[in-house]
Amino acid sequence: MSLLAQVHALLEREQIAHAVIGAAAQAVRGVARSTLDLDLLVLDDRVLVPAMWSPLRSRGCHVEVRHGDEIDPLLGVVRISETAAASIDVIVARASWARGVLDRATPESIAGVSLPVATAADLVLLKLFAGGPQDAWDVDQLLDVDPTLAEEVESRIGVLPARGQRLWKRILSERG
């Protein structure tokens, strides 16, 4: 069983809602970007308890649990790997609006595993929230694939902090 299948099965067994985000989700939504890791979004902080990952550790997986501090926009991140080349990051969001990302995720197949994947509009919101240069480029690429996406993002942009809303306006103005 692949590492992705194992992580997905464990999250399912624990009834922890999750969705693929990041480059793998972008690829599903039409924007290919090379990366060796896969990102899963969750809101449930039980994933930050090291004992939860015991079944994977017993199979030889390396699991690193990192907690965010009080000013970090994330509660924490769990990095799971079998080899030095590939890993899965389970990202624990603080933002209550991220619940909608999980609720709207649609089942897709990634590496032969069917699991929820964030919608293109939600990927844009997550990228705007993160706010880095690569994130802005990713938003632009997603808009190139589906220009009608802007309308859906616009209807939800109010959930983001002012910084993310400013980035959205800048991206739109640069696109003309």
N, C-alpha and C positions, 0 to 999 in steps of 0.2 A: 504494500500500500504506500502511495506517495506521501511525502511530508504534508502536502496540502490536504490530501484526503484525511490524514490522521488528525490534523489540527481542526479541520471542519467537523469531523466526527466527534471529537472531544467537545467542541463548542456546542454542537447539536445535543449531545448527551446531557450537558449541563444546562440546556435551554438558554443559551446566551445568544441573543440576536447579534448578527454580524453581517458585514458586507465587504466585498472587495472594493478597494479604492486605489488610487495611485496609478502607476503606469500600466499595470495589468488591466485595470478597469478601463483606462483610456484606450487600450488596444481593442478591447471588446466594443468600445463605442466609436472605433474608426481612426484612432490616432496611435500609430505605432511609435514607441520609444523604448530603446534598449535599457534593460535593467535586470539584475539577477535576483532582486528581492521581490516579494509580494506583500502588499499591505492589506490588512483587514481592520476595519473600524468596528469598535464595540463601545458600549456605554457602561457595561457591567464591570465594576471594579474587582469582582471575584477573580478575574484573570490575573490580578496583581499578587495573588496569594501563591507563593511558589509550589505548595503542595498540589494545587490543581493540575500542574503539569507533570506530576509523577509518572503517569502512564507513558508519556513521551520520553522522559529521562530514562525510564527502565528499558526503553528500546534503543538507547544510545544517543538520543538527541541532546544537544546542548540548549539550555534554556536560561536566558538572562532576563531578569525582571528589573526594570528601572522605574522608579517613582518620580513623578514631576513634583516640583516644589509649589508653594502657594501662589506664585505668579506665573507658573507654566500654564499654557492653554490646554495642556494634556494632563490627565491624572497619572499617566505613565505609559510605558511601552514594554512589551514582552517580545524579545527577539528569540526565535526558535530556528535552529539549524541542524542539519545532518552533516554537511560538509562546509568547508571554508568558502565555497563559491556561491551557495544559494541560501537564502534565509526567508523566513516569514516574520513580519513585524505585526503584532497585534496591538493596535493603537487604541488607547482608552481616552475617549473625548470627555471633556467637561461640559461643553456647550449643549444646552438643552435642545437647541434647534437640530442637533445631529440625530435626534430620534427620528425625524422625518426622513433623513437619508436612509436609515435602516428600514423604515416602513415602506419606502418607495422602491427599494432595490428589487431588481428582477432576476429570476433564476437564469443563469447562463452557464456554459461549459468552459472551464479553464483547465487545461492539462488533463482533460478527461474527467474532471470533477464538476458536478453541477452544484453551484452555490450562488447566493445572492450577490449581485454586482450593482454598485451605485449607478443611478441614471446619469446621463451626460450633464443635465442641469445641476444635479447635486455635486458632481465632480467639479464643476465650475465654482460653485459656492465654497467647497472645501479648499480649492486652490486660491480663491480670493481671501479666504480666512487665513491661510498660511502666508500668503503675500510676498513670496520671494520672486526673484527674476525668472527662475525656471517655471514657477507656478504661473506667472503672467504669460510666458510663452505657451505653456500648456493650454491656458484658457483661449488664447488666440487660435491655436490649432483646433481645439474643439469647436470653436465658432466657424472656422473654415469648413469643417465637415458638415455642420448643420447651422447655417445662419439664422434659422428660426428659433434656435436655442436661446437667443438673447431675450426674447419676449418672456419665456418661462423663468429665466434667471431674474429678470427685472421684477417679476411678480413676487419673488421671494427675497430680494436683496436686502430688505429691511431687517432680516434676522441677523445680519452681519454687523460687527462693530464698524464704526466710522472709517477706520483704516481700510477695511475690505471694500466698503462702498466707494471710497475714493479711488482705489485701484480699478474697480469696475468702470467708473466714469472715465478714467484715464485710458483704459484699454479700448473702450468704445470710441473715444475721441480720436485715438490714433488709427483706428480702423476706418475712420471717415464716416 
